[in-house]
Amino acid sequence: MPNLPTKSELESRLPPNQQHLLRFWEDIDAAGREQLAAQIERIDFELIDSLYRGEVDQPDWAELARRAEPPPAIRLSDRSAPDTPNPLGFSSRQARQRGIEALKSGEVGVLLTAGGQGSRLGFDKPKSLYPIGPISHATLVQIHIEKVRATAKRYGRPVPLYLMTSPVTHHDTVEFLNANNRFGLAEDDLIVFCQGTMPAVDAKTGQLLLEAKDSLFLSPDGHGGTVAALEKSGAIEHMRRRGIKHLSYLQVDNPLAPICDPELVGCHLLADSELTSLAIAKTSPHDKLGNFVMIDGRVNVIEYSDFPDDVAERQDVAGGLAFWAGSVAIHVFDVSFLQRSLQLKDSLPFHVAHKKAEYVNDAGQLVEPKEPNALKFERFIFDLLPHARRPIVIEYAEEESFAPLKNAPDAPKDTPEYVQRFMLAQHRRWLEAAGATIADGARVEVSPLAALDADDLRQRFAGDAPQFEKSTYLTQ
């Protein structure tokens, strides 16, 4: 900061209830003062105060849910016969072929979000660096990068990867990627950029929290901040230069997520959609997934915590869940839609979360709360859905697309063991479909560089399928 403001200048800019942010000004060095001043300069205190007081218009999700209908969708049953037209008028085979054409034309890139820390896993690094490979111990980010490389090799065109970090994960992620030579991706095929932040406030007082004497407690502004971060980082311009028209979007904690799936991309293109979403069928009304719905002719996602029980439990004529479609944060976006969305970014609603946040107290001591003490504000990428033209939802099987790593080993679901079980089961299905046999007790992990699906394994084995007598990591 060329001209560091004085303490009195900063005090004049701070609202009366935020003067505490300068409490330790005399204790911190010049670099710390510069950092704190820069953070304060970027805060919209009126917005934060309005969010805390609930004065910013928030949707009445319960009322909206009661007016909702199921979204336009292609169900698994619509895709079971490859040549039978689905409700949108094209077949799975046609969709797959159209997706392959787009991939061979080099029109598709990947947007991977990796802003989360591994603290809930008892892991003190970015979650993307968690060694999830059951045998290989490959990290989450390595698995996704290898999928990108394998996709590029399959279709004969480079696939650029746009990797979004957060301020708390950026440095470690970049350092890890550089130390591992980007796992084989060319420099121009890996663009790492950082999402924005929002300050957290004390839930009782509305005062901003200090993470350290010289730093506000800043948390990522949510995946809804992706669009602004893409523009600010130059990633949108990079896409324009590379001729990227469509983006395969996913989150790093889900190693099963299909990347540049040709059928999903093809459905997006044949439906002339701006935003296509992969969904899985909920197994119970109260699954902790966002709910795809149609409200006043527009597709929305309503979080499970905002979805009333009577709506969640509503049944269709066949006795199944009327609102069956669970959101798993896998999408295909048109880049032109993301560019148009830059004008919409400030209209996206904020979601308020009551969470635990470590903070520095009046005595300068770091406090680790046992209960949620802070309000965090974020925007979600799925809130772009109502603004998209012709959005569609495509159902995929959960066991082929969704096993997120969320929890430490003692949790009932979404633990490392749970995710590895899903990975190994998927790989076993591929191997057996390709004719391989696997001995009881043997575990076989398939690297994306060896195969992306059963078809790749059939070509690899060329009629001479192996027997696996012991645990094996099958790589290129």
HELIX and SHEET records of a PDB file:
HELIX    1   1 LYS A    7  ARG A   13  1                                   7    
HELIX    2   2 PRO A   16  LEU A   22  5                                   7    
HELIX    3   3 TRP A   25  ASP A   27  5                                   3    
HELIX    4   4 ALA A   30  GLU A   41  1                                  12    
HELIX    5   5 PHE A   45  ARG A   53  1                                   9    
HELIX    6   6 TRP A   61  ARG A   66  1                                   6    
HELIX    7   7 LEU A   76  ARG A   79  5                                   4    
HELIX    8   8 SER A   92  LYS A  104  1                                  13    
HELIX    9   9 SER A  119  LEU A  121  5                                   3    
HELIX   10  10 LYS A  127  LEU A  129  5                                   3    
HELIX   11  11 LEU A  140  TYR A  155  1                                  16    
HELIX   12  12 HIS A  170  ALA A  179  1                                  10    
HELIX   13  13 ASN A  181  GLY A  184  5                                   4    
HELIX   14  14 GLU A  187  ASP A  189  5                                   3    
HELIX   15  15 HIS A  223  GLY A  225  5                                   3    
HELIX   16  16 THR A  226  SER A  233  1                                   8    
HELIX   17  17 ALA A  235  ARG A  242  1                                   8    
HELIX   18  18 PRO A  262  LEU A  270  1                                   9    
HELIX   19  19 TYR A  304  ASP A  306  5                                   3    
HELIX   20  20 ASP A  309  ALA A  312  1                                   4    
HELIX   21  21 VAL A  335  SER A  341  1                                   7    
HELIX   22  22 LYS A  345  SER A  347  5                                   3    
HELIX   23  23 ILE A  381  HIS A  387  5                                   7    
HELIX   24  24 GLU A  398  SER A  401  1                                   4    
HELIX   25  25 PRO A  416  ALA A  433  1                                  18    
HELIX   26  26 ALA A  454  PHE A  461  1                                   8    
SHEET    1   A 8 ALA A  73  ILE A  74  0                                        
SHEET    2   A 8 ILE A 392  GLU A 395  1                                        
SHEET    3   A 8 LEU A 275  ALA A 281  1                                        
SHEET    4   A 8 ALA A 325  ASP A 334 -1                                        
SHEET    5   A 8 HIS A 246  GLN A 251 -1                                        
SHEET    6   A 8 VAL A 108  THR A 113  1                                        
SHEET    7   A 8 LEU A 161  THR A 165  1                                        
SHEET    8   A 8 LEU A 190  CYS A 194  1                                        
SHEET    1   B 6 ALA A  73  ILE A  74  0                                        
SHEET    2   B 6 ILE A 392  GLU A 395  1                                        
SHEET    3   B 6 LEU A 275  ALA A 281  1                                        
SHEET    4   B 6 ALA A 325  ASP A 334 -1                                        
SHEET    5   B 6 GLY A 290  ILE A 295 -1                                        
SHEET    6   B 6 ARG A 298  ILE A 302 -1                                        
SHEET    1   C 2 THR A 197  PRO A 199  0                                        
SHEET    2   C 2 LEU A 218  PRO A 220 -1                                        
SHEET    1   D 3 VAL A 201  ASP A 202  0                                        
SHEET    2   D 3 ALA A 374  GLU A 378 -1                                        
SHEET    3   D 3 HIS A 351  LYS A 355 -1                                        
SHEET    1   E 2 LEU A 210  ALA A 212  0                                        
SHEET    2   E 2 SER A 215  LEU A 216 -1                                        
SHEET    1   F 2 TYR A 359  VAL A 360  0                                        
SHEET    2   F 2 LEU A 366  VAL A 367 -1                                        
SHEET    1   G 2 THR A 437  ILE A 438  0                                        
SHEET    2   G 2 GLN A 467  PHE A 468  1                                        
SHEET    1   H 2 VAL A 444  VAL A 446  0                                        
SHEET    2   H 2 THR A 472  LEU A 474  1                                        
END                                                                             
